[in-house]
């Protein structure tokens, strides 16, 4: 094999081992291998004179050793058995080392052991077929064979021949071979085929895409050699670093332009990893080179735009490296005073206005990329008390938000200011210093200046100005949520919300949403001062007016405003901000009721307002049973069992009251049981007996008992646990005058005797005594005609620790209840009055038969 005929000689140094075991430099020159087979010889000629410094035959491959660091193995060491001397060749290029090593160690019969045939016009079809469908077990074998210099040189020569003879079939086969080589997903193989000496021919093969017609194929060689120009802003002394920059571009071109629709997942991941790895190495080289950084920022200080573009490109590429490395790079930039050097570019008002505008956009992007990595450096520069340049840069950024000529630059400037204004994770001293720059030194005044302009002058406001007002509202909303009392004092003192709410009258829909965001931020802060301020100034009036205009026909396109308004009201309802619920429910009840059938949010808001009103009228600490029930439509109200008021919006359910209707003991509702109840009531005529018989049960909560019945009705079966229960007139089983005293009609048998005796009323409630001046109050049976159901005196007697008896008079409350609702009997009135006085409902005692006999 004669490499000298097909390949340029490779540059390196020749070393010889001295007697003192030290390597001596023999000279610098070019190495080559001449001859073939057993006649191969290793030659080394001096670079300047061409003198042969070494000319020895190639020995067995076991004599030679390849040395180096990692993948960069550029040293070949061997011992000359005839002269008993050690030699070493150190090459400048790793590719030359690999080719020389392959020529030295290659067998004579290596071609017979190959899996892939060498590329020729005759073997292209077989080779393309084998590389199109590669078994997983042969991927590594194919990659090693394609990596050999012999295969690559044969492939390039065949491509040149196919182009010379204009063989379309051969060129398509070469395209499939090149595509198959990249789909092997071997990073070392991909890097070798994109090196400076081979990439032109490789991209030439990829031009003949079989999936595209000839007129739509891309001339990759023309793009890479003519249309793309490499501009060297900095002087890189490291040749390998420059070659790595070129390799990154070729990898990106291959991934995004040459083979985007043909790459599988493995190949795509492999190319992406190679790009990130080489980018990381390039940026690391720039970061560690102080000479390059000094040169870069010196050019920026001289207002050289290419250097600014280079810094922008480096910052963009840094987004693809690890966060720690990216942060270290931006710290280096900040250490070279990058922020101060950028300020003059914002003041540049040169003749070329488009170029000047583009330069400002580049500066904004540089600052944003730095703040996204670590905002502390930029925050300290902008908010420093003695930094004139920092204050000027902050004003320039606010001006870009208001009057920029590009929405993208305005949005980037607003995002940058938001990162600077985020002080939640800062220490107290640093946080106060940052807030002082905005609230005390006028930065926030500049930010809100755009909101104080005349909203009626629509001709002087362009799209960028309107977009700037929207961004200002968003920044103010961010300040309200994150700056606490400083933002609250500023908003209230300067009337920021008043100026902002004027934007609701703007014809632009996107601008109408800006004040809603600020209003929602003030509500979401959960600060009572904000809530009272919003209710006092009536900011919901313009909002609901705009809502009404967006809902009523023929208004179109107001769905966003309607949704935003409903979202604000829903948040107020869920959080139950009573100040705002009461304000909106009272002041704007007409609008809410008008559109409540259409929007359930408004209906639920009204329900919440009604609940709050009832809560204020009947506080739970004073009315544990809740407010009285409304009329059920039959002229009656709820009984003592259902004396609790349901919240509005809650439907009646029998299951909710099932627990309270369960009986502790089995009861009988026959005529015999009615007679027992009559007998029990007759025993309550003597208060002294009731108190004496119940002396053992004073631990029971005090309860009030009363008497009375609806006019014309007799005693009805009692409910367990309740003092007295009178049935409606239409209930069945109520004994009439023509029935026997036992509960049934004359001559009819009553209910059978129960096994357990009936507990007398005074035994169930021993702490209760009914004191009536009228003897009919202690009489069992129906009341006399003309009985109004009033009670002269009702008292509960509860023994204290010292044995004294306390009395709580509730007769006045009972009589007031009877006057207010005449249909209620005296017992119901007494029970309701006692419940209000005592604060809880009466409870029933479990009494044994022995206690019953004792009380009797």
MOCORKA-V632240 format. One record per helix or strand of 2 or more residues. SS is the DSSP state (alpha for helix, beta for strand). FROM is the first residue (numbers start at 1). TO is the last residue. If there is no record, write none. Layout:
ss=SS from=FROM to=TO
ss=SS from=FROM to=TO
//
This chain:
ss=alpha from=3 to=6
ss=beta from=10 to=17
ss=beta from=23 to=34
ss=alpha from=37 to=39
ss=beta from=41 to=46
ss=beta from=52 to=57
ss=alpha from=61 to=63
ss=beta from=65 to=69
ss=beta from=72 to=80
ss=beta from=85 to=91
ss=alpha from=94 to=105
ss=alpha from=110 to=113
ss=alpha from=124 to=132
ss=alpha from=136 to=147
ss=alpha from=149 to=165
ss=alpha from=168 to=182
ss=alpha from=187 to=193
ss=alpha from=199 to=205
ss=alpha from=214 to=216
ss=alpha from=220 to=227
ss=alpha from=239 to=258
ss=alpha from=265 to=288
ss=alpha from=290 to=301
ss=alpha from=305 to=320
ss=alpha from=323 to=335
ss=alpha from=338 to=346
ss=alpha from=353 to=373
ss=alpha from=376 to=383
ss=alpha from=388 to=403
ss=alpha from=407 to=421
ss=alpha from=428 to=439
ss=alpha from=443 to=452
ss=alpha from=463 to=482
ss=alpha from=485 to=494
ss=alpha from=496 to=505
ss=alpha from=509 to=524
ss=alpha from=528 to=537
ss=alpha from=539 to=551
ss=alpha from=559 to=575
ss=alpha from=578 to=587
ss=alpha from=589 to=595
ss=alpha from=600 to=617
ss=alpha from=658 to=661
ss=alpha from=671 to=685
ss=alpha from=687 to=693
ss=alpha from=695 to=697
ss=alpha from=761 to=764
ss=beta from=768 to=771
ss=alpha from=775 to=778
ss=beta from=793 to=799
ss=beta from=805 to=809
ss=alpha from=811 to=820
ss=alpha from=826 to=838
ss=alpha from=849 to=855
//
